[in-house]
Amino acid sequence: MMNDSSRSFADSSVSPDDTANKSLLVVDDDLVAGTRLAQTLERKGYNVVIADNLCEGIELARRVQPRYAVIELRLKDGNGLDIVSELKRWRSDTRIIMLTAYGNIATAVAAIKAGAVDYLPKPVDADMVEAALLAEGQSIPQPPADPMSADRVKWEHIQRVYHQYGCNVSETARRLHMHRRTLQRILSKHAPRDNRSAMIEMRGEMRA
Protein backbone atom coordinates (compact mmCIF):
# COMPACT_ATOMS: atom_id res chain seq x y z
CA MET A 1 0.00 0.00 0.00
CA MET A 2 1.50 3.26 -1.10
CA ASN A 3 -0.40 5.76 1.06
CA ASP A 4 -3.89 6.53 2.29
CA SER A 5 -5.20 7.29 -1.20
CA SER A 6 -3.79 4.09 -2.77
CA ARG A 7 -5.40 0.90 -1.56
CA SER A 8 -4.57 -2.71 -2.22
CA PHE A 9 -7.08 -5.54 -2.17
CA ALA A 10 -4.26 -7.95 -2.89
CA ASP A 11 -0.61 -7.56 -1.95
CA SER A 12 0.64 -4.77 -4.22
CA SER A 13 4.24 -5.75 -3.44
CA VAL A 14 3.97 -9.16 -5.13
CA SER A 15 5.69 -9.86 -8.41
CA PRO A 16 3.85 -10.21 -11.74
CA ASP A 17 4.44 -13.99 -11.68
CA ASP A 18 2.73 -14.30 -8.29
CA THR A 19 -0.44 -12.59 -9.48
CA ALA A 20 -0.61 -14.87 -12.57
CA ASN A 21 -3.41 -14.05 -14.99
CA LYS A 22 -5.82 -12.47 -12.48
CA SER A 23 -3.85 -9.35 -11.56
CA LEU A 24 -5.89 -6.18 -12.05
CA LEU A 25 -5.13 -2.48 -11.67
CA VAL A 26 -7.99 -0.04 -11.05
CA VAL A 27 -7.27 3.69 -11.32
CA ASP A 28 -10.18 6.03 -10.62
CA ASP A 29 -10.10 9.45 -8.98
CA ASP A 30 -13.57 8.73 -7.61
CA LEU A 31 -12.26 6.54 -4.80
CA VAL A 32 -15.75 5.54 -3.64
CA ALA A 33 -16.73 4.16 -7.05
CA GLY A 34 -13.25 2.71 -7.66
CA THR A 35 -13.22 0.92 -4.32
CA ARG A 36 -16.69 -0.50 -4.90
CA LEU A 37 -15.64 -1.82 -8.31
CA ALA A 38 -12.37 -3.22 -6.97
CA GLN A 39 -14.07 -5.06 -4.11
CA THR A 40 -16.62 -6.65 -6.43
CA LEU A 41 -13.95 -7.76 -8.90
CA GLU A 42 -11.89 -9.19 -6.06
CA ARG A 43 -14.86 -11.35 -5.10
CA LYS A 44 -14.80 -12.59 -8.69
CA GLY A 45 -11.26 -13.86 -8.13
CA TYR A 46 -9.07 -10.98 -9.31
CA ASN A 47 -5.98 -9.78 -7.42
CA VAL A 48 -6.78 -6.07 -7.33
CA VAL A 49 -4.67 -3.01 -6.60
CA ILE A 50 -6.20 0.46 -6.75
CA ALA A 51 -4.99 4.06 -7.04
CA ASP A 52 -6.86 7.34 -7.34
CA ASN A 53 -4.35 9.47 -9.23
CA LEU A 54 -1.97 9.40 -12.19
CA CYS A 55 1.33 9.18 -10.28
CA GLU A 56 0.26 6.22 -8.15
CA GLY A 57 -1.33 4.55 -11.15
CA ILE A 58 1.96 4.73 -13.08
CA GLU A 59 3.91 3.45 -10.07
CA LEU A 60 1.57 0.46 -9.67
CA ALA A 61 1.69 -0.21 -13.41
CA ARG A 62 5.47 -0.52 -13.18
CA ARG A 63 5.48 -2.52 -9.95
CA VAL A 64 2.62 -4.94 -10.52
CA GLN A 65 2.59 -5.15 -14.34
CA PRO A 66 -1.01 -6.43 -14.26
CA ARG A 67 -2.74 -8.68 -16.77
CA TYR A 68 -5.82 -6.43 -16.66
CA ALA A 69 -6.43 -2.74 -16.00
CA VAL A 70 -9.43 -0.44 -15.65
CA ILE A 71 -8.39 3.19 -16.01
CA GLU A 72 -10.35 6.44 -15.64
CA LEU A 73 -9.55 8.65 -18.63
CA ARG A 74 -9.63 12.01 -16.84
CA LEU A 75 -7.77 12.07 -13.55
CA LYS A 76 -7.30 15.03 -11.26
CA ASP A 77 -3.56 15.14 -11.89
CA GLY A 78 -3.44 14.10 -15.54
CA ASN A 79 -4.61 11.86 -18.34
CA GLY A 80 -5.25 8.14 -17.84
CA LEU A 81 -3.82 7.46 -21.31
CA ASP A 82 -0.36 8.04 -19.79
CA ILE A 83 -0.96 4.96 -17.61
CA VAL A 84 -1.99 2.98 -20.69
CA SER A 85 1.36 3.81 -22.30
CA GLU A 86 3.21 2.75 -19.16
CA LEU A 87 1.28 -0.51 -18.91
CA LYS A 88 2.05 -1.40 -22.52
CA ARG A 89 5.69 -0.55 -21.99
CA TRP A 90 6.04 -3.11 -19.19
CA ARG A 91 3.56 -5.74 -20.37
CA SER A 92 2.31 -5.75 -23.95
CA ASP A 93 -0.52 -8.23 -23.34
CA THR A 94 -2.27 -6.18 -20.63
CA ARG A 95 -5.96 -5.84 -21.45
CA ILE A 96 -7.10 -2.32 -20.62
CA ILE A 97 -10.55 -0.82 -20.29
CA MET A 98 -10.94 2.96 -20.22
CA LEU A 99 -13.73 4.53 -18.16
CA THR A 100 -15.05 8.06 -18.34
CA ALA A 101 -18.07 10.14 -17.50
CA TYR A 102 -17.20 12.46 -20.39
CA GLY A 103 -17.50 10.11 -23.34
CA ASN A 104 -17.16 11.19 -26.95
CA ILE A 105 -15.91 9.65 -30.18
CA ALA A 106 -12.56 11.47 -30.18
CA THR A 107 -11.53 10.27 -26.72
CA ALA A 108 -12.74 6.74 -27.48
CA VAL A 109 -10.56 6.63 -30.61
CA ALA A 110 -7.58 7.98 -28.65
CA ALA A 111 -8.03 5.31 -25.97
CA ILE A 112 -8.17 2.47 -28.50
CA LYS A 113 -5.16 3.80 -30.40
CA ALA A 114 -3.20 3.98 -27.14
CA GLY A 115 -3.80 0.29 -26.52
CA ALA A 116 -7.11 -0.04 -24.67
CA VAL A 117 -9.38 -2.88 -25.77
CA ASP A 118 -12.61 -1.07 -24.94
CA TYR A 119 -14.06 2.19 -23.69
CA LEU A 120 -17.01 2.28 -21.30
CA PRO A 121 -19.04 5.32 -20.21
CA LYS A 122 -19.67 5.69 -16.50
CA PRO A 123 -21.37 4.51 -14.43
CA VAL A 124 -20.45 0.84 -14.95
CA ASP A 125 -20.82 -2.29 -12.88
CA ALA A 126 -18.36 -5.13 -12.39
CA ASP A 127 -20.16 -7.45 -14.83
CA MET A 128 -19.86 -4.90 -17.64
CA VAL A 129 -16.17 -4.38 -16.90
CA GLU A 130 -15.38 -8.09 -16.68
CA ALA A 131 -17.26 -8.81 -19.92
CA ALA A 132 -15.16 -6.18 -21.71
CA LEU A 133 -11.89 -7.39 -20.16
CA LEU A 134 -12.52 -11.00 -21.20
CA ALA A 135 -14.00 -10.32 -24.65
CA GLU A 136 -11.12 -11.94 -26.53
CA GLY A 137 -11.59 -11.66 -30.27
CA GLN A 138 -14.95 -9.90 -29.98
CA SER A 139 -15.49 -6.35 -31.17
CA ILE A 140 -18.34 -5.88 -28.71
CA PRO A 141 -18.59 -7.84 -25.44
CA GLN A 142 -21.75 -9.71 -24.60
CA PRO A 143 -24.10 -7.71 -22.35
CA PRO A 144 -24.17 -8.72 -18.67
CA ALA A 145 -26.81 -11.26 -17.68
CA ASP A 146 -28.03 -8.96 -14.91
CA PRO A 147 -27.47 -5.32 -15.95
CA MET A 148 -28.07 -2.42 -13.59
CA SER A 149 -31.59 -1.03 -13.65
CA ALA A 150 -32.19 2.45 -15.07
CA ASP A 151 -32.93 3.72 -11.55
CA ARG A 152 -29.64 2.29 -10.28
CA VAL A 153 -27.67 3.86 -13.14
CA LYS A 154 -29.27 7.24 -12.37
CA TRP A 155 -28.53 6.86 -8.64
CA GLU A 156 -24.88 5.93 -9.30
CA HIS A 157 -24.42 8.96 -11.56
CA ILE A 158 -25.94 11.33 -9.01
CA GLN A 159 -23.71 9.89 -6.26
CA ARG A 160 -20.63 10.31 -8.44
CA VAL A 161 -21.36 13.97 -9.23
CA TYR A 162 -22.26 14.64 -5.58
CA HIS A 163 -18.86 13.33 -4.41
CA GLN A 164 -17.02 15.10 -7.24
CA TYR A 165 -18.30 18.42 -5.91
CA GLY A 166 -17.35 17.75 -2.31
CA CYS A 167 -20.82 16.58 -1.20
CA ASN A 168 -22.12 20.08 -1.83
CA VAL A 169 -25.87 19.68 -2.41
CA SER A 170 -26.42 23.10 -3.94
CA GLU A 171 -23.55 22.79 -6.42
CA THR A 172 -24.52 19.21 -7.33
CA ALA A 173 -28.13 20.28 -7.94
CA ARG A 174 -26.93 23.12 -10.16
CA ARG A 175 -24.64 20.86 -12.18
CA LEU A 176 -27.37 18.25 -12.65
CA HIS A 177 -30.05 20.86 -13.39
CA MET A 178 -32.17 19.53 -10.53
CA HIS A 179 -34.18 21.22 -7.81
CA ARG A 180 -32.22 21.16 -4.55
CA ARG A 181 -35.04 19.52 -2.59
CA THR A 182 -35.44 16.81 -5.23
CA LEU A 183 -31.74 16.03 -4.97
CA GLN A 184 -31.90 15.93 -1.18
CA ARG A 185 -34.72 13.39 -1.31
CA ILE A 186 -32.70 11.17 -3.67
CA LEU A 187 -29.57 11.42 -1.53
CA SER A 188 -31.50 10.48 1.60
CA LYS A 189 -32.56 7.16 0.09
CA HIS A 190 -30.63 3.90 -0.22
CA ALA A 191 -29.46 2.74 -3.63
CA PRO A 192 -32.27 1.24 -5.74
CA ARG A 193 -32.23 -2.54 -5.76
CA ASP A 194 -31.13 -4.13 -9.01
CA ASN A 195 -32.38 -7.50 -10.23
CA ARG A 196 -29.49 -9.32 -8.60
CA SER A 197 -30.20 -7.88 -5.17
CA ALA A 198 -33.87 -8.78 -5.44
CA MET A 199 -33.04 -12.36 -6.38
CA ILE A 200 -30.61 -12.75 -3.48
CA GLU A 201 -33.19 -11.39 -1.05
CA MET A 202 -35.86 -13.70 -2.46
CA ARG A 203 -33.60 -16.74 -2.09
CA GLY A 204 -32.86 -15.77 1.52
CA GLU A 205 -36.57 -15.54 2.30
CA MET A 206 -37.18 -18.92 0.69
CA ARG A 207 -34.49 -20.54 2.84
CA ALA A 208 -35.83 -18.95 6.03
N, C-alpha and C positions, 0 to 999 in steps of 0.2 A: 504494500500500500504506500502510495507516494506521499499523500498528505490528506487533509480532511476532505478535499474536493475530489479526490481520486479514490474510488472504492474498488475492492477486488472481491469477487464472489468465488474465485478460485485463488490459487496462490500465484500472484503476478510475478513472483521471482523464479518460477519454474522455467525450464528450457523448452524450446519448441517441440523437441522430441517427447517430452513428458506429457504435453497437452494433446499429442496425437492429432487426430482429425476433427476434434470437437472444440478446439480453442477458438474463442470469439472475443473480439474487441468491440465495445460499444462506446461511442463518443457522442455525447449530446449535452448541450449547455443547459437544457432543461433537466436538471438532476432528478427531479421527481419522476418525470416520464421515463428518463433513461434507466433509473433504478428499477422502476416497475417492469420495464421490458427485460432488463438483465435478469431479474429474479425469476421471471416466467421462463425465459430461455434456459436458465440454469436447471430448472425443474424438468426441462425437456432433455437434459443430459449434456448441455454445453458447459465448458470451462470458461467462465466469463470474467473479463476484467473491464472496468468502466472508468472513463475520464469525462470531465465536463468542459475541457478547453483544448485549444490547439496544441499547446506545448506538451501537456501531459499525454495527449493522444499520440503525438509523434514519438515521445519517449517510450510509451507502451508498445507502439508498432515496432520499434527497434528491438525492445527487450523480449517481447513475447512472440513476435512474428506469427500472428494467428492465421489459422486456416480460413476463418470467416471474420468479417467486420461489418458493422452497421454504423455509418458515419453521418452526423448532421452536416448539411452543406454549409450553413451560415453559423459560425461560432462567434462568441463575443470577442475573441482575440484573433480572428482570422478566418480563413476559408478551409472547409473540410477537405477540399480537393488536394491540399498540401499533404494531408495524411494519406490519401490514396496513393500519391506519388511515393511516399516513404514506404508504405506497405508493399508496393510493387517492386521497390528497390531491394527489399530484404527477402521477399517471398513472392515469386511471380504467379503462383497458383492461388493466392488469396482471393476468395470470392467476396466482393464488396457490394453492399447495398447503401445507396445514398438516401437520406431522409431530409425533407424540408417542408416547412409550412408555407414557403414562398415559391411554389412550383411554376415553372414555365418551360417552354420548349427549349430555349437557349441554354438554360442551366442543365436540363436533362441531357442534352447533346454533349455538353462539356463534361458531365459526370461520366457518361459512357465512354467518351474519347479518352478520359483519364485512366480508365481501367475498371470502372464499376460495372457490375453485371445487370443492375436494375436501379430504378429510381422511384421511390414511393413518396407520395404526398402524405403529410401528417394530418390527423393522427393515424397511427397504425397499431395493430395488435401483434402479438408474438406469432400467431399462425400465419399472418400475411408475410411477416419478415422471413420466417423459416421456409415458407413455400418459395419465396424469391431466392433465398440463399441456396436451396437445393434443386432449383430448376435447371439441372444440367441439360444442355442441348435444346431447351425450350425458349422461344422468344418471349412468351408470356406465361408466367407460372399459373398453375391451376388455382382457382379461388379457394379460400379456406372453407372447410365443411361447416363451420359455425361462425360466420362473420359477425362483427359487432353490429348491433342494431343502430338505426339512424339516430335514435335518442342518445345512445351511448357515444356515438361519434361526435354529436353536438356537445355533449357534456364534457368529453375529453378536450375538445377544442377550446371551450370556454375556460376550463381549468388551466390549460396551457397559457392562454393569453393573460389570465388573472395572475399567474405566477410570474410571467414575463414582466409585468408592470408592478412588481413588488407587492402584490395582493392589495392594490389600490382599487377599490370598487368603482369609484367615480371615473378614474382613467380607463379602466377596463370597459365600463359601460360606454364611454365615449368612443373607444376604439372599435367596439363591436356594434355600435349604433343601436344600443339597447337602452331602455329606460332603467334607471338605477335600481328602482324597487323590483323590477322584473329580474334583474341580475341577482340581487340579494336573495330572492326566493329560490332561484336555481342553485346558488352557492350553499344555501342552508340545507339542501337535500343531499341524500346519498346518491352515488352513481346509479343510473338506471341499470336494471338487471339485463344481461344479454341472455341469449338462448341457452348458453352453456350453464350459467348460474342457475337458471330456472330448472334445468334438468338435474343438476346436482342436488338442489334443494328437494326436488320431487323424489329422487331416489332415497334421500335421507329420511323423508317422511314415510316412504314405503317400508323401509327397514325397521322403523320405530314400532 
